[in-house]
Amino acid sequence: MDLVIQKATELGVTEIVPLVTERSIVKETRKLKRWQTIAEEAAEQCGRAVVPLVRDPEKLNDILDGEKVNGLIFWEGGGRALSEAMGVIDRGRTVCIFIGPEGGFTASEVRKAEGQGIVRTTLGKRILRAETAAIAATSLVQFLIDEK
């Protein structure tokens, strides 16, 4: 998670919310202060004026029980091509990127996310580690947003 926070900060994210899912190994953590420090140091190193907020871990189901979310859920089980998925979301609003834990999201979590307006997409045929997927997804989404 330290690496994800550092790289996500460098890539310009504004908020990081660790997710607790059905397949999460760690259900709670006391690392919030450490993670916020990592974000602050990464922002300073890369010259960002805005430091992303690192929030307390939230249960995916709690997020999905709230308001509709403008976002993408990356699932190794398949989905729309990312370029197509980007055409469906509202680029004028904050785009939330959902990356699963080791073992990925369950099919029921993905269905529930789609029911909340989150678009199911994929990073391709390769199965990536969660931290690699987070960095790759953030980079690709930013690239595609900046292209339009």
CNS distance restraints for C-alpha pairs under 8 A (distance, minus, plus):
assign (resid   1 and name CA) (resid   5 and name CA) 6.16 0.50 0.50
assign (resid   1 and name CA) (resid 131 and name CA) 6.99 0.50 0.50
assign (resid   2 and name CA) (resid   6 and name CA) 6.24 0.50 0.50
assign (resid   2 and name CA) (resid  35 and name CA) 6.48 0.50 0.50
assign (resid   2 and name CA) (resid  38 and name CA) 7.03 0.50 0.50
assign (resid   3 and name CA) (resid   7 and name CA) 6.10 0.50 0.50
assign (resid   3 and name CA) (resid 131 and name CA) 7.28 0.50 0.50
assign (resid   4 and name CA) (resid   8 and name CA) 5.76 0.50 0.50
assign (resid   4 and name CA) (resid 131 and name CA) 5.70 0.50 0.50
assign (resid   4 and name CA) (resid 134 and name CA) 6.73 0.50 0.50
assign (resid   4 and name CA) (resid 135 and name CA) 6.57 0.50 0.50
assign (resid   5 and name CA) (resid   9 and name CA) 6.00 0.50 0.50
assign (resid   5 and name CA) (resid  16 and name CA) 7.37 0.50 0.50
assign (resid   5 and name CA) (resid  35 and name CA) 6.91 0.50 0.50
assign (resid   5 and name CA) (resid  38 and name CA) 6.92 0.50 0.50
assign (resid   5 and name CA) (resid  39 and name CA) 6.10 0.50 0.50
assign (resid   6 and name CA) (resid  10 and name CA) 6.38 0.50 0.50
assign (resid   6 and name CA) (resid  38 and name CA) 6.10 0.50 0.50
assign (resid   6 and name CA) (resid  39 and name CA) 5.75 0.50 0.50
assign (resid   6 and name CA) (resid  42 and name CA) 5.55 0.50 0.50
assign (resid   7 and name CA) (resid  11 and name CA) 6.11 0.50 0.50
assign (resid   7 and name CA) (resid  42 and name CA) 7.77 0.50 0.50
assign (resid   7 and name CA) (resid 135 and name CA) 6.64 0.50 0.50
assign (resid   8 and name CA) (resid  12 and name CA) 6.35 0.50 0.50
assign (resid   8 and name CA) (resid  13 and name CA) 5.71 0.50 0.50
assign (resid   8 and name CA) (resid 134 and name CA) 7.94 0.50 0.50
assign (resid   8 and name CA) (resid 135 and name CA) 6.53 0.50 0.50
assign (resid   8 and name CA) (resid 138 and name CA) 7.07 0.50 0.50
assign (resid   9 and name CA) (resid  13 and name CA) 5.63 0.50 0.50
assign (resid   9 and name CA) (resid  14 and name CA) 7.61 0.50 0.50
assign (resid   9 and name CA) (resid  39 and name CA) 5.92 0.50 0.50
assign (resid   9 and name CA) (resid  42 and name CA) 6.23 0.50 0.50
assign (resid   9 and name CA) (resid  43 and name CA) 6.14 0.50 0.50
assign (resid   9 and name CA) (resid  51 and name CA) 7.25 0.50 0.50
assign (resid   9 and name CA) (resid  52 and name CA) 6.47 0.50 0.50
assign (resid  10 and name CA) (resid  42 and name CA) 6.28 0.50 0.50
assign (resid  10 and name CA) (resid  43 and name CA) 6.40 0.50 0.50
assign (resid  10 and name CA) (resid  46 and name CA) 6.24 0.50 0.50
assign (resid  10 and name CA) (resid  48 and name CA) 7.77 0.50 0.50
assign (resid  11 and name CA) (resid 138 and name CA) 7.26 0.50 0.50
assign (resid  11 and name CA) (resid 139 and name CA) 6.86 0.50 0.50
assign (resid  12 and name CA) (resid  48 and name CA) 7.87 0.50 0.50
assign (resid  12 and name CA) (resid  52 and name CA) 8.00 0.50 0.50
assign (resid  13 and name CA) (resid  52 and name CA) 6.34 0.50 0.50
assign (resid  14 and name CA) (resid  50 and name CA) 7.62 0.50 0.50
assign (resid  14 and name CA) (resid  51 and name CA) 7.10 0.50 0.50
assign (resid  14 and name CA) (resid  52 and name CA) 4.33 0.50 0.50
assign (resid  14 and name CA) (resid  53 and name CA) 6.48 0.50 0.50
assign (resid  15 and name CA) (resid  52 and name CA) 4.86 0.50 0.50
assign (resid  15 and name CA) (resid  53 and name CA) 4.73 0.50 0.50
assign (resid  15 and name CA) (resid  54 and name CA) 5.94 0.50 0.50
assign (resid  15 and name CA) (resid  55 and name CA) 7.44 0.50 0.50
assign (resid  16 and name CA) (resid  52 and name CA) 6.94 0.50 0.50
assign (resid  16 and name CA) (resid  53 and name CA) 6.22 0.50 0.50
assign (resid  16 and name CA) (resid  54 and name CA) 4.79 0.50 0.50
assign (resid  16 and name CA) (resid  55 and name CA) 6.18 0.50 0.50
assign (resid  17 and name CA) (resid  54 and name CA) 6.17 0.50 0.50
assign (resid  17 and name CA) (resid  55 and name CA) 5.15 0.50 0.50
assign (resid  17 and name CA) (resid  56 and name CA) 6.63 0.50 0.50
assign (resid  17 and name CA) (resid  57 and name CA) 5.93 0.50 0.50
assign (resid  17 and name CA) (resid  58 and name CA) 6.87 0.50 0.50
assign (resid  18 and name CA) (resid  55 and name CA) 7.23 0.50 0.50
assign (resid  18 and name CA) (resid  56 and name CA) 6.92 0.50 0.50
assign (resid  18 and name CA) (resid  57 and name CA) 4.54 0.50 0.50
assign (resid  18 and name CA) (resid  58 and name CA) 6.40 0.50 0.50
assign (resid  19 and name CA) (resid  57 and name CA) 5.51 0.50 0.50
assign (resid  19 and name CA) (resid  58 and name CA) 5.21 0.50 0.50
assign (resid  19 and name CA) (resid  59 and name CA) 5.68 0.50 0.50
assign (resid  19 and name CA) (resid  60 and name CA) 5.77 0.50 0.50
assign (resid  19 and name CA) (resid 100 and name CA) 7.98 0.50 0.50
assign (resid  20 and name CA) (resid  24 and name CA) 5.69 0.50 0.50
assign (resid  20 and name CA) (resid  26 and name CA) 7.72 0.50 0.50
assign (resid  20 and name CA) (resid  27 and name CA) 6.14 0.50 0.50
assign (resid  20 and name CA) (resid  57 and name CA) 6.57 0.50 0.50
assign (resid  20 and name CA) (resid  58 and name CA) 5.86 0.50 0.50
assign (resid  20 and name CA) (resid  59 and name CA) 4.53 0.50 0.50
assign (resid  20 and name CA) (resid  60 and name CA) 5.86 0.50 0.50
assign (resid  21 and name CA) (resid  59 and name CA) 6.19 0.50 0.50
assign (resid  21 and name CA) (resid  60 and name CA) 5.65 0.50 0.50
assign (resid  21 and name CA) (resid  61 and name CA) 7.68 0.50 0.50
assign (resid  21 and name CA) (resid 100 and name CA) 7.64 0.50 0.50
assign (resid  21 and name CA) (resid 101 and name CA) 7.38 0.50 0.50
assign (resid  21 and name CA) (resid 105 and name CA) 7.18 0.50 0.50
assign (resid  22 and name CA) (resid 105 and name CA) 7.40 0.50 0.50
assign (resid  22 and name CA) (resid 106 and name CA) 7.13 0.50 0.50
assign (resid  23 and name CA) (resid 101 and name CA) 6.56 0.50 0.50
assign (resid  23 and name CA) (resid 102 and name CA) 7.23 0.50 0.50
assign (resid  23 and name CA) (resid 103 and name CA) 6.45 0.50 0.50
assign (resid  23 and name CA) (resid 104 and name CA) 7.05 0.50 0.50
assign (resid  23 and name CA) (resid 105 and name CA) 6.99 0.50 0.50
assign (resid  23 and name CA) (resid 106 and name CA) 7.61 0.50 0.50
assign (resid  24 and name CA) (resid 101 and name CA) 5.67 0.50 0.50
assign (resid  24 and name CA) (resid 102 and name CA) 7.12 0.50 0.50
assign (resid  25 and name CA) (resid 101 and name CA) 7.93 0.50 0.50
assign (resid  25 and name CA) (resid 102 and name CA) 7.94 0.50 0.50
assign (resid  28 and name CA) (resid  57 and name CA) 7.14 0.50 0.50
assign (resid  29 and name CA) (resid  57 and name CA) 7.75 0.50 0.50
assign (resid  31 and name CA) (resid  35 and name CA) 6.12 0.50 0.50
assign (resid  32 and name CA) (resid  36 and name CA) 6.16 0.50 0.50
assign (resid  32 and name CA) (resid  54 and name CA) 7.06 0.50 0.50
assign (resid  32 and name CA) (resid  55 and name CA) 7.27 0.50 0.50
assign (resid  32 and name CA) (resid  56 and name CA) 6.51 0.50 0.50
assign (resid  33 and name CA) (resid  37 and name CA) 6.26 0.50 0.50
assign (resid  34 and name CA) (resid  38 and name CA) 6.29 0.50 0.50
assign (resid  35 and name CA) (resid  39 and name CA) 6.30 0.50 0.50
assign (resid  35 and name CA) (resid  54 and name CA) 6.74 0.50 0.50
assign (resid  36 and name CA) (resid  40 and name CA) 6.20 0.50 0.50
assign (resid  36 and name CA) (resid  53 and name CA) 7.05 0.50 0.50
assign (resid  36 and name CA) (resid  54 and name CA) 5.65 0.50 0.50
assign (resid  37 and name CA) (resid  41 and name CA) 6.13 0.50 0.50
assign (resid  38 and name CA) (resid  42 and name CA) 6.06 0.50 0.50
assign (resid  39 and name CA) (resid  43 and name CA) 6.05 0.50 0.50
assign (resid  39 and name CA) (resid  51 and name CA) 6.38 0.50 0.50
assign (resid  39 and name CA) (resid  52 and name CA) 6.55 0.50 0.50
assign (resid  39 and name CA) (resid  53 and name CA) 7.98 0.50 0.50
assign (resid  39 and name CA) (resid  54 and name CA) 7.69 0.50 0.50
assign (resid  40 and name CA) (resid  44 and name CA) 6.23 0.50 0.50
assign (resid  40 and name CA) (resid  51 and name CA) 5.75 0.50 0.50
assign (resid  40 and name CA) (resid  52 and name CA) 7.85 0.50 0.50
assign (resid  41 and name CA) (resid  45 and name CA) 6.09 0.50 0.50
assign (resid  42 and name CA) (resid  46 and name CA) 6.23 0.50 0.50
assign (resid  43 and name CA) (resid  47 and name CA) 5.91 0.50 0.50
assign (resid  43 and name CA) (resid  48 and name CA) 4.78 0.50 0.50
assign (resid  43 and name CA) (resid  49 and name CA) 7.05 0.50 0.50
assign (resid  43 and name CA) (resid  50 and name CA) 7.13 0.50 0.50
assign (resid  43 and name CA) (resid  51 and name CA) 5.75 0.50 0.50
assign (resid  44 and name CA) (resid  48 and name CA) 6.10 0.50 0.50
assign (resid  44 and name CA) (resid  49 and name CA) 7.65 0.50 0.50
assign (resid  58 and name CA) (resid  62 and name CA) 7.03 0.50 0.50
assign (resid  58 and name CA) (resid  63 and name CA) 7.27 0.50 0.50
assign (resid  59 and name CA) (resid  63 and name CA) 6.65 0.50 0.50
assign (resid  60 and name CA) (resid  64 and name CA) 6.19 0.50 0.50
assign (resid  61 and name CA) (resid  65 and name CA) 5.99 0.50 0.50
assign (resid  61 and name CA) (resid 109 and name CA) 7.74 0.50 0.50
assign (resid  62 and name CA) (resid  66 and name CA) 6.67 0.50 0.50
assign (resid  63 and name CA) (resid  67 and name CA) 7.92 0.50 0.50
assign (resid  64 and name CA) (resid  68 and name CA) 7.66 0.50 0.50
assign (resid  64 and name CA) (resid  69 and name CA) 7.87 0.50 0.50
assign (resid  64 and name CA) (resid 112 and name CA) 7.01 0.50 0.50
assign (resid  64 and name CA) (resid 113 and name CA) 6.23 0.50 0.50
assign (resid  64 and name CA) (resid 116 and name CA) 6.47 0.50 0.50
assign (resid  67 and name CA) (resid 116 and name CA) 7.62 0.50 0.50
assign (resid  68 and name CA) (resid 116 and name CA) 5.01 0.50 0.50
assign (resid  68 and name CA) (resid 117 and name CA) 6.02 0.50 0.50
assign (resid  68 and name CA) (resid 118 and name CA) 7.91 0.50 0.50
assign (resid  69 and name CA) (resid  96 and name CA) 7.37 0.50 0.50
assign (resid  69 and name CA) (resid 116 and name CA) 6.24 0.50 0.50
assign (resid  69 and name CA) (resid 117 and name CA) 6.10 0.50 0.50
assign (resid  69 and name CA) (resid 118 and name CA) 6.06 0.50 0.50
assign (resid  70 and name CA) (resid  89 and name CA) 6.29 0.50 0.50
assign (resid  70 and name CA) (resid  90 and name CA) 6.65 0.50 0.50
assign (resid  70 and name CA) (resid  93 and name CA) 7.25 0.50 0.50
assign (resid  70 and name CA) (resid  94 and name CA) 6.90 0.50 0.50
assign (resid  70 and name CA) (resid  95 and name CA) 5.54 0.50 0.50
assign (resid  70 and name CA) (resid  96 and name CA) 6.21 0.50 0.50
assign (resid  70 and name CA) (resid 117 and name CA) 6.68 0.50 0.50
assign (resid  70 and name CA) (resid 118 and name CA) 6.00 0.50 0.50
assign (resid  71 and name CA) (resid  89 and name CA) 6.68 0.50 0.50
assign (resid  71 and name CA) (resid  95 and name CA) 4.93 0.50 0.50
assign (resid  71 and name CA) (resid  96 and name CA) 4.30 0.50 0.50
assign (resid  71 and name CA) (resid  97 and name CA) 5.72 0.50 0.50
assign (resid  71 and name CA) (resid  98 and name CA) 7.50 0.50 0.50
assign (resid  71 and name CA) (resid 117 and name CA) 7.60 0.50 0.50
assign (resid  71 and name CA) (resid 118 and name CA) 4.91 0.50 0.50
assign (resid  71 and name CA) (resid 119 and name CA) 6.26 0.50 0.50
assign (resid  72 and name CA) (resid  85 and name CA) 7.61 0.50 0.50
assign (resid  72 and name CA) (resid  95 and name CA) 7.48 0.50 0.50
assign (resid  72 and name CA) (resid  96 and name CA) 6.30 0.50 0.50
assign (resid  72 and name CA) (resid  97 and name CA) 5.12 0.50 0.50
assign (resid  72 and name CA) (resid  98 and name CA) 6.10 0.50 0.50
assign (resid  72 and name CA) (resid 118 and name CA) 5.39 0.50 0.50
assign (resid  72 and name CA) (resid 119 and name CA) 4.77 0.50 0.50
assign (resid  72 and name CA) (resid 120 and name CA) 5.90 0.50 0.50
assign (resid  72 and name CA) (resid 121 and name CA) 6.54 0.50 0.50
assign (resid  73 and name CA) (resid  97 and name CA) 6.14 0.50 0.50
assign (resid  73 and name CA) (resid  98 and name CA) 4.61 0.50 0.50
assign (resid  73 and name CA) (resid  99 and name CA) 6.47 0.50 0.50
assign (resid  73 and name CA) (resid 110 and name CA) 7.38 0.50 0.50
assign (resid  73 and name CA) (resid 113 and name CA) 7.47 0.50 0.50
assign (resid  73 and name CA) (resid 118 and name CA) 6.45 0.50 0.50
assign (resid  73 and name CA) (resid 119 and name CA) 6.04 0.50 0.50
assign (resid  73 and name CA) (resid 120 and name CA) 4.93 0.50 0.50
assign (resid  73 and name CA) (resid 121 and name CA) 6.02 0.50 0.50
assign (resid  73 and name CA) (resid 122 and name CA) 7.93 0.50 0.50
assign (resid  74 and name CA) (resid  79 and name CA) 7.95 0.50 0.50
assign (resid  74 and name CA) (resid  97 and name CA) 7.62 0.50 0.50
assign (resid  74 and name CA) (resid  98 and name CA) 6.16 0.50 0.50
assign (resid  74 and name CA) (resid  99 and name CA) 5.71 0.50 0.50
assign (resid  74 and name CA) (resid 100 and name CA) 7.37 0.50 0.50
assign (resid  74 and name CA) (resid 120 and name CA) 6.11 0.50 0.50
assign (resid  74 and name CA) (resid 121 and name CA) 5.02 0.50 0.50
assign (resid  74 and name CA) (resid 122 and name CA) 4.97 0.50 0.50
assign (resid  74 and name CA) (resid 123 and name CA) 6.85 0.50 0.50
assign (resid  74 and name CA) (resid 137 and name CA) 8.00 0.50 0.50
assign (resid  75 and name CA) (resid  79 and name CA) 7.02 0.50 0.50
assign (resid  75 and name CA) (resid  99 and name CA) 7.66 0.50 0.50
assign (resid  75 and name CA) (resid 100 and name CA) 7.42 0.50 0.50
assign (resid  75 and name CA) (resid 104 and name CA) 6.95 0.50 0.50
assign (resid  75 and name CA) (resid 105 and name CA) 6.82 0.50 0.50
assign (resid  75 and name CA) (resid 110 and name CA) 7.76 0.50 0.50
assign (resid  75 and name CA) (resid 120 and name CA) 6.81 0.50 0.50
assign (resid  75 and name CA) (resid 121 and name CA) 6.25 0.50 0.50
assign (resid  75 and name CA) (resid 122 and name CA) 5.38 0.50 0.50
assign (resid  75 and name CA) (resid 123 and name CA) 7.79 0.50 0.50
assign (resid  76 and name CA) (resid 104 and name CA) 7.14 0.50 0.50
assign (resid  76 and name CA) (resid 122 and name CA) 6.12 0.50 0.50
assign (resid  76 and name CA) (resid 123 and name CA) 7.49 0.50 0.50
assign (resid  76 and name CA) (resid 124 and name CA) 7.74 0.50 0.50
assign (resid  76 and name CA) (resid 125 and name CA) 7.62 0.50 0.50
assign (resid  76 and name CA) (resid 127 and name CA) 6.47 0.50 0.50
assign (resid  77 and name CA) (resid 122 and name CA) 7.80 0.50 0.50
assign (resid  78 and name CA) (resid 120 and name CA) 7.68 0.50 0.50
assign (resid  78 and name CA) (resid 121 and name CA) 6.48 0.50 0.50
assign (resid  78 and name CA) (resid 122 and name CA) 5.56 0.50 0.50
assign (resid  78 and name CA) (resid 124 and name CA) 7.91 0.50 0.50
assign (resid  79 and name CA) (resid 120 and name CA) 5.10 0.50 0.50
assign (resid  79 and name CA) (resid 121 and name CA) 4.18 0.50 0.50
assign (resid  79 and name CA) (resid 122 and name CA) 5.49 0.50 0.50
assign (resid  80 and name CA) (resid  84 and name CA) 6.21 0.50 0.50
assign (resid  80 and name CA) (resid  85 and name CA) 5.76 0.50 0.50
assign (resid  80 and name CA) (resid 119 and name CA) 7.98 0.50 0.50
assign (resid  80 and name CA) (resid 120 and name CA) 6.32 0.50 0.50
assign (resid  80 and name CA) (resid 121 and name CA) 4.66 0.50 0.50
assign (resid  80 and name CA) (resid 122 and name CA) 6.65 0.50 0.50
assign (resid  81 and name CA) (resid  85 and name CA) 6.15 0.50 0.50
assign (resid  81 and name CA) (resid 121 and name CA) 5.95 0.50 0.50
assign (resid  81 and name CA) (resid 122 and name CA) 6.35 0.50 0.50
assign (resid  81 and name CA) (resid 123 and name CA) 7.92 0.50 0.50
assign (resid  81 and name CA) (resid 124 and name CA) 7.96 0.50 0.50
assign (resid  82 and name CA) (resid  86 and name CA) 6.07 0.50 0.50
assign (resid  82 and name CA) (resid 121 and name CA) 5.75 0.50 0.50
assign (resid  82 and name CA) (resid 122 and name CA) 6.45 0.50 0.50
assign (resid  82 and name CA) (resid 123 and name CA) 7.21 0.50 0.50
assign (resid  83 and name CA) (resid  87 and name CA) 6.78 0.50 0.50
assign (resid  83 and name CA) (resid 144 and name CA) 7.33 0.50 0.50
assign (resid  84 and name CA) (resid  88 and name CA) 7.00 0.50 0.50
assign (resid  85 and name CA) (resid  89 and name CA) 6.77 0.50 0.50
assign (resid  85 and name CA) (resid 119 and name CA) 6.38 0.50 0.50
assign (resid  85 and name CA) (resid 120 and name CA) 7.49 0.50 0.50
assign (resid  85 and name CA) (resid 121 and name CA) 6.41 0.50 0.50
assign (resid  86 and name CA) (resid  91 and name CA) 7.86 0.50 0.50
assign (resid  86 and name CA) (resid 141 and name CA) 7.76 0.50 0.50
assign (resid  86 and name CA) (resid 144 and name CA) 7.37 0.50 0.50
assign (resid  86 and name CA) (resid 145 and name CA) 7.82 0.50 0.50
assign (resid  88 and name CA) (resid 119 and name CA) 7.59 0.50 0.50
assign (resid  89 and name CA) (resid  95 and name CA) 7.81 0.50 0.50
assign (resid  89 and name CA) (resid 119 and name CA) 7.41 0.50 0.50
assign (resid  90 and name CA) (resid  95 and name CA) 7.64 0.50 0.50
assign (resid  91 and name CA) (resid  95 and name CA) 7.00 0.50 0.50
assign (resid  91 and name CA) (resid 145 and name CA) 6.86 0.50 0.50
assign (resid  97 and name CA) (resid 137 and name CA) 7.59 0.50 0.50
assign (resid  97 and name CA) (resid 138 and name CA) 7.42 0.50 0.50
assign (resid  99 and name CA) (resid 104 and name CA) 7.90 0.50 0.50
assign (resid  99 and name CA) (resid 130 and name CA) 6.75 0.50 0.50
assign (resid  99 and name CA) (resid 133 and name CA) 6.92 0.50 0.50
assign (resid  99 and name CA) (resid 134 and name CA) 6.06 0.50 0.50
assign (resid 100 and name CA) (resid 104 and name CA) 4.61 0.50 0.50
assign (resid 100 and name CA) (resid 105 and name CA) 5.15 0.50 0.50
assign (resid 100 and name CA) (resid 130 and name CA) 6.48 0.50 0.50
assign (resid 101 and name CA) (resid 105 and name CA) 6.91 0.50 0.50
assign (resid 101 and name CA) (resid 130 and name CA) 5.73 0.50 0.50
assign (resid 102 and name CA) (resid 129 and name CA) 6.80 0.50 0.50
assign (resid 102 and name CA) (resid 130 and name CA) 6.06 0.50 0.50
assign (resid 105 and name CA) (resid 109 and name CA) 6.12 0.50 0.50
assign (resid 105 and name CA) (resid 110 and name CA) 6.60 0.50 0.50
assign (resid 106 and name CA) (resid 110 and name CA) 6.45 0.50 0.50
assign (resid 107 and name CA) (resid 111 and name CA) 6.19 0.50 0.50
assign (resid 108 and name CA) (resid 112 and name CA) 6.13 0.50 0.50
assign (resid 109 and name CA) (resid 113 and name CA) 6.15 0.50 0.50
assign (resid 110 and name CA) (resid 114 and name CA) 6.19 0.50 0.50
assign (resid 110 and name CA) (resid 120 and name CA) 7.33 0.50 0.50
assign (resid 111 and name CA) (resid 115 and name CA) 6.24 0.50 0.50
assign (resid 112 and name CA) (resid 116 and name CA) 6.58 0.50 0.50
assign (resid 113 and name CA) (resid 117 and name CA) 6.75 0.50 0.50
assign (resid 113 and name CA) (resid 118 and name CA) 5.40 0.50 0.50
assign (resid 113 and name CA) (resid 119 and name CA) 7.78 0.50 0.50
assign (resid 114 and name CA) (resid 118 and name CA) 4.79 0.50 0.50
assign (resid 114 and name CA) (resid 119 and name CA) 5.93 0.50 0.50
assign (resid 114 and name CA) (resid 120 and name CA) 6.71 0.50 0.50
assign (resid 123 and name CA) (resid 133 and name CA) 7.60 0.50 0.50
assign (resid 123 and name CA) (resid 137 and name CA) 7.19 0.50 0.50
assign (resid 128 and name CA) (resid 132 and name CA) 6.02 0.50 0.50
assign (resid 128 and name CA) (resid 133 and name CA) 5.63 0.50 0.50
assign (resid 129 and name CA) (resid 133 and name CA) 6.10 0.50 0.50
assign (resid 130 and name CA) (resid 134 and name CA) 6.16 0.50 0.50
assign (resid 131 and name CA) (resid 135 and name CA) 6.40 0.50 0.50
assign (resid 132 and name CA) (resid 136 and name CA) 6.05 0.50 0.50
assign (resid 133 and name CA) (resid 137 and name CA) 5.78 0.50 0.50
assign (resid 134 and name CA) (resid 138 and name CA) 6.08 0.50 0.50
assign (resid 135 and name CA) (resid 139 and name CA) 6.19 0.50 0.50
assign (resid 136 and name CA) (resid 140 and name CA) 6.12 0.50 0.50
assign (resid 137 and name CA) (resid 141 and name CA) 5.98 0.50 0.50
assign (resid 138 and name CA) (resid 142 and name CA) 6.10 0.50 0.50
assign (resid 139 and name CA) (resid 143 and name CA) 6.15 0.50 0.50
assign (resid 140 and name CA) (resid 144 and name CA) 6.17 0.50 0.50
assign (resid 141 and name CA) (resid 145 and name CA) 6.06 0.50 0.50
assign (resid 142 and name CA) (resid 146 and name CA) 6.03 0.50 0.50
assign (resid 143 and name CA) (resid 147 and name CA) 6.21 0.50 0.50
assign (resid 144 and name CA) (resid 148 and name CA) 6.98 0.50 0.50
